[in-house]
Amino acid sequence: MAADTFAFRGTFFHTPAYGQLEALRDAVVVIQDGKIARLGTSGDEAALMREFGLSEVRRLKEGQYFVPGFIDTHVHAPQYKFTGTGTDIALMDWLKKYTFPAEGSFRDLDAAHHRYALLVKRFLANGTTTAMYYGSLHLEPNLILVDTIERLGQRAVVGKVNMDRHSPDDYVEATSDGIRDAEEFIKYTQGKKCTRIEPCITPRFIPTCTPELMKGLASLAQKYGTHIQSHISECCGEVNCVREMHPEYASDAAVFEEMGMLTSKTVMAHGTLLSDDDIKHLASRGTAVSHCPLSNFFLGDAFFKVNHALSLGLKVGLGTDVAGGIQPSMLSAQRMAVVNSRCLRAHKLAVSGGTIVTPEMEKDVITFKEALWLATVGGAQALNMEDRVGTFAVGKEFDALLVDTSLGGTAGPFDVFEGEDDLQRFEKFINLGDDRNLLEVYVQGKCVKRGDSFELEAAILKSGADSDRAMAAATPAEPNAEPTVDLAHQPASDSPASGEAEAEEPAAKRSRR
């Protein structure tokens, strides 16, 4: 989506290198056709205005800064429905009790329209300009997700989830059907020719995917040049399940390697139980890991060692892992990444049995600067987008957040005090800020959110053009809200749940084709 030529003058924060926070102060940034055309100083302003025929350069106010848009490398889109709940049990039971019923309810396409509009708006409002989404099992709701992302202006990598074994009877697919629907999803997404949206092959994880399915999906990824995403070595229950199912393989990484799943466009979530050999192997394939610290606290059994993984050559991005992660915010993910590193340090001290903190114990510690890098550059590298987004550089697309640290009082999440410089204000934003501090959100040089307005949606409404009702009308009430909740908590033998399943069956058949 092309944009008019325009320019900003002010301070731009980014992390061009791991651990390096750079402030481009009083810089003039010219955006043309969605990309950064020039990066100059205040002294270049007049010349740049003449060169690009600009009548004005917009100057940021005191306390306002630009930061690259956040990149979330692991989101379960249909799980947004129960984000913030379901924190009481381990992963394998959590999937059965909460996840599969919630995802299956998206066969109700009215509900899918409603929920996905809320999802994408929430993520954009929280500064996530790019997301790597897992969809659900059935084809049609995933098409709605792609349509919603396109309409609201977010950048995304999106996959239809595949699972053909060890799954509920009403939430499983035949192997051939899964491969067929995955290919149809790829064709639909690529057929849009939207440069912001890319399809992704998405086998849920090894326990629910047969070797036949994984190999078939790997062939599709090679045929269409798509990304691949799944989960790897994420908790004891999952790892032990894989060992029992596939004793012939040494690890999850070995299984995925045999299935053809490890490529330079693959992102594996979690990886907390990966061995060094596994990490080195993933790195040799160019495969990335999405670090999801908050969900690892709830559903994982170990901490991911970011600095160690990077030292072994692994690409690492950051993810919220909604709904295993209870916050749909990359600011929260950044803070939890720092906490995760501090937990590693504390664990080493506890194991030592002493009271002396050694340099070895400090190796895993990261600060907000490294966390911001993970949320921007690290995510861009994980998604093979580092030549397009992640920093402010000439030639890159302008995916950016306009931050205001001057709200003050109860109008904002934190206060600023006399004598604080821009670095202190910016650090406060990373550690204390929220969506109230984000005045504008840009993707490919287009303002997709300004204040409370989602600009592309507003443009559709103003033009009167035809659009799907989730985008062009006020968000409707949740369809059949109570039955959906009951379905997730009632045993399959209960007649109300069975009746609802029967009522949804026609939609399910349509979505499965």
N, C-alpha and C positions, 0 to 999 in steps of 0.2 A: 504494500500500500504506500504509494508515493506521498510525500508531503511537500508543501511549499518551502522555499528557502527561508530560513529564519536564523537568528543568532541570540545567544545569551552571553552576558558578562557577569562573572562572579567566581565563586570558589567551587572547584570540582574535586571531590575526594575519590580516590580509587586505590587499588593495591596491585601495582604492576608486577610485584614479586612477592613471594610468600613471606609474610611478616613485615612487609614494607608498606606503610600507609603514606601515600603521596597526596599533598594538597596543591592543586593547581590554582593558585590565588590570583584573583583579578584577571582571570583568563577570559578570552573571547573564543567561543565555540560556535562555528557556523555549521548548520545542519542543512543538507540539500538532498532531496530524494531519499530521505530516511537515514542517510549516513552522515558521519562527521566529515565535512569537506575541508575544514581548516581548524587548527588549534593555534591561537595566537595570544599575544599579551595585550594589555590595555593600550599600549602604544601602537598596536596594529589595527585598532578599531576603525579608524577613518579609512585606511586603505582597504580593509576587508569590506566595509560598507560600499565602497566604490566598485570593488571587484565583483561583488555579488548583487549589486543594485539594490541594496537594503536601505530602506528609509529610516530604520531604527534598529537598535540593539537592545533587547530587553535586559535590564539590570536587576540582579537579585537584590533583595532587601537584606539588611543586617540580620544575621542569624539564619539565613537561608543558604542551602548548599545542594549541589547535585551529587548523587552517588549512583553507580551502575545498578540496574535492576537486578533483583535477586533471582537466583536460579535454583529451583527446588527439584532435585534429581530423584525424588521418590514420593509419589502421592497415589493413594488408592481413591480415585474419584468417587465411586459409589459409597465408600465408607464415610464420607463426609457427613452423611446422614446421622451417624451415631458418634461423631467426634466428641470427646470429652466424657464419654461413658465407657463402660465395659473394661474397667481397669482391674478386675478382681481375680482373673484366672490366667493360667499359662497359655502360650501361643496355640498349641494344637486344639485345646478345648475352646479357646477364644474364637477360633475360626468357625467351629461348629455352632457355638451358642450365639454369636453376634454377626460375624462377617458374612457367612453364606446366606443366612436369611435376609440380611440387609441388601446384599448385592442382588439376590434373586428377585427382590421386590421391584427392581428397575425394569422388569418385564412390563410393568404398568408404564406405558410411554408418557402418559400425562404426568406421572410422578417424576419420570426422568427429565422431562422438559423443565419442570419446576425446580428440582433439586440441582441440576447442573447449572442452571442460571445463577442460583445462589452460590454454588461452589466457586465458579469462575470469578464472579464479582467479589467474593470474599478474598480470594487469593490476590486478585489485582489490587484490592483495597489495602492489603497487607504488603504490597510491594513486590509480589512475585510476578515478574514479567515473563518468565519462562518456567514451565513445569513439565516434568516427565510423569505422565499419568498412566496408571493401570485403570482400565475400564472394568467391565463385568463380563460374564460368560456369553450372554446372548448378543447377537450382532446388532440389532436395531438400536438399543440404548447407546451403544458406542458411537453410532452415526450421529445421534443427537448430541453427544458430548463434543464431537468434532465440529458440528454445526455451531454449537454454542460458543466454543473457543474462537471460531472464525468470526462470528458476529461481534463478540465483545473485544476482540483485538489482541488477545494474549498470544504469546509464542508457546508452542508446546510440541512435545513428542508423545504420541498417544498409542496405546495398544489395547487390543481386545484380549482379555484373559482367556487362556486355554487350560483345560483340566479334564482328563479322561479316565481317571481312576481315583479310588479312595476319596470319593466325594459324595455328598448327599444324592439320593436318587433323583431329586428334583433340581439338582444343580450340578449336572455333569453332562458331558457331550461324548458322542461317538468320535473316535479318532479321525475318521474321514470327514465327518461334519465339522470338526474343529479346524482342520487344515483348510477345508473349503471356505469356511466363514472368515478365517484369518486372511486368506487371499482376497476375498471380496472386500474386507475392511481396508486392506492395503490399496486396492484399486480405487475404492471410493475416496479415500483420503488423498492419494496422489492425484486423482482425477480433478480435484478442486484447484490444483495448481496454485495453492496458497503457500507462499514462501515461508510463512510463519509456522506451518503445521506439518509435521512429518509422522508417518505411521511407524509402528514398532511391533516386533514380534514379542509376545508376552506369555510364555509358559509360567504358570503361577510359581511353582517350585517343584523340585524333584518328586516329593511324595505323591503329588496329584497328576503327574505327567508320565506317560509310558515312554520308553525309548523310541518307539515308533512315532509317537506324536512329536517328541522333541527333534528327532531327525528330520521329520517332514517340515516342521516350522523353520529349522535351520536352513533347509533348502529354499524356502520362501524368502528368508532374509537375504540369502545370497542372490537369488533371482532378481529381487527388487531393490537390493542395496539398502535395506532398512536397518534401523537400530534393533537391538535385542535387550530385553530386561527380564530379570528374575530375582530370586532371593538365594543367597548362598551362605552356608555355615552360620546361621543366625542365632541358634539357641541349642541347648542340649537335646531337647525333645526332637527337633527337626533333624539334627545331625545323627542321633541314634536311630531314628526312623530310616534314614537313608542307608546307614550301615547295615541295618537288618534287611532292607529291601535289595540292596546292591552290595553284597559282601565282596564282590569281585573288584570293587573300586576302593581306592585308599581314602577318597574324600569327595565332597561335593564337586570340587574343582575338577577332579579326574572324571567324574560322570559328565559334567558339562563339556569337557574337552572331547570326550568320545562322541558326544551327540552333535558336535560342531557348533556349539553355542558361544564359544569364547572368541570374540572378534574385537577389532579396534572400535566397533560401534556398540559394544555391549556394556551395560551398566548393571552390576550385581549389587543388591541391597544388603547392608549390614556387615557380613564378613567378620564378625567378632571372634569367631572360632577358627579362622583361617590360620594355617601354619605358615611359617616363613617360606617354605617351598611352594605352597599354594600361591602366596602373594607374588612371589617371583615369577611363577608361571603365568598368572593373570597379567602381570606387567609385561611379560614377553609377548603376549597376545595383544597388548594395547587395551585390554579390558579395564574398566573403571569400577570402583566401589562407591556406592552412595552411603555416606556415614549418617546414621539416623540416631543421634544420641538419646533423644527423649524416649523414643519407642524401645531402644535397647534397655533403658532403665526399667520399663514396664514388662517387656516380653522377651528380652534377651537374657543371657546368663553371663555376659562378659562385657568388657569395655573395648572399644576399637582404638587402637594405638595409631593415631593419625600421623604423627611425626615419623614413627617407625615405618609405617606403610609407604609414606612418601620417600623415605630414604632408600627403600628397596625398589623405587621406580614406579610405584603404582599411581595411577590417576585417582584422585579422591575428590568427590563432590559432597554436598551436604543435602540432607533431605528431612522433611517434616515427618514422613511416613504416616500421614493421616490415614486411618484413625488409630493405628497403634501408637502414634504420637498424638498427644491430646491437644496440640496447639497448631492451627493452620497458619503459622507465621514463621517466616525465615529469620526474623529477629529473635524469636524464641529459640529456634534451632541453633543460631549462632551462640547464644548464651549457654545453651546446654552443651555445645561442643567444648566450650571453655570449662564448664563444670565437669564434664567427662574427663578432661585431661587432668583436672585437679584431683579427681577420684583415683586416677591411676597413680598419681604421686602419693596420695594418702595411703593407698593400698601397699605400695612398696615400703613406706615407712612402717606400717603396721606389721608387715611380714618380717621386717628386719628386727623387730622387737626392741628397737632403740629409740633415741630421741634426737638423732643427728640426721639432718637432711643432706644427702650427698648429691653431687652433680648428676650422678646416674638417675636419681629419683626425679630430677628436674627435666629430664630429656623429653618426657611426654607432654609437658605443660605448654599450652598455647594461650595467647591473649586474644582480645577482641580483634586485633589486626589480622592474625592468622584465620580467625573465624570468618571475618569479612571476605578474605581471599577465597576461602572454601565456598562461600555463598555466591561468589561472582566468578572469579577466574577458574577456580577448581571445578565448579559446575559447568562452565563453558568448555573446559578441557574434557570433562567426562562425556559431554554430549557432542564432542567434535565440532564445537562452535567457537573455539577460541579466536578464530580469524574474523568473527562477526560481532561478538559481544563479550562483556566481562570487564573491559576497561574503557577509558576514554582515549581513543587514538584515531588518527586520520584513516578513513577507509572503513572503520567499524560502524555498525548500525547503532543508532542512538536509542538504546534501551536504558532508561534512566528514571530516577526518582527525585523529585524536587522536595527536599526536606526543609521544614521550618522548625527551628529550635526555640523560637521566641514566643510560643503560645502563653506560657506562664500561668500561674494559679491553677484552678481546677479545670480550666479550658484545655490543658495539656497534661501529659503524664509526668512531667518533671519541671522543676524551676531552674532558672539560670540566675547567677549572681554577678554583681559588679566585679570586674577584674578577670572574669573567666574568658579565655581566648577561644578561637574557633576549634582548636583541637579538643579542648575540654568539652565544649558544647557537642561536638560530633561524637565523642566517646559516650557522653550522656545519652545521646540518641540511640546508639547501638545497644547500650545496656539498659536503658529505661524507656525508650520510645515505643510508640505503637502507630496504628494507622492514622491517628489524629495529626501526627507530624508530617504525613505525606500529602502535600498539597496537590501534586500532579504526578501522573504516571505515564511514561512514554514507552512505546514499543515501535520500533522501526521509524522513529522520528514523528510518530503520530501520538498526540495526547489522547489516551484511551480512557483516562479517568481524571477529572478535575473537580475537586471538592467532593460533593456527593453525586455528581453526574458522571455517568458512563457515556463518554462522548460519542462513540459509534452508535450506540443504542439511541441516544438523543437525536443524532442526525437522521436515523431511520424514521423516527417518530415525526420529526419536523418535515421530512420530505414526503411522508405519507406513503412511502414505498411498502410493498407487501413484504411481510417477514413472519417468522414463526412467532406464535403468541407469547412464548417465554421472553422474547427479546423486545417485542413491540408493544407489550401491554404490561400493566402492573403485575407484579408477581402474585400469582393466585394462591389461594389457601392450599395447604398440603392435601392431596387427594387421599381419601380413606385413611387418615392418619392413625386412628385407633386400631383398625384391623391390622395395619402394618406392624404396629408395636406388639399386638397380641401374637401375631404369627411368629415373631422372633423369639417368643418366650413360651409358647405352648408346644407340648409334644405332638409329634406327627399324627398320633392316633386320635387327638381331640377333633371332634366334628367341626368346630368353627374354623380351625386351621385348614382341615381338609376341604371344607367348603370354599374357603378363599382360594386355595390352590386350584380347585376346579374352575372357579370363576376367572382366574388369571390364565388358564391353560390356552385359550385361543390366542391371546397376545403372545404367550411363550412360543406357540407354534409358528406364529407369523415372524417372530424375531429370529427363530432358528431356521426359517424357510424350509 
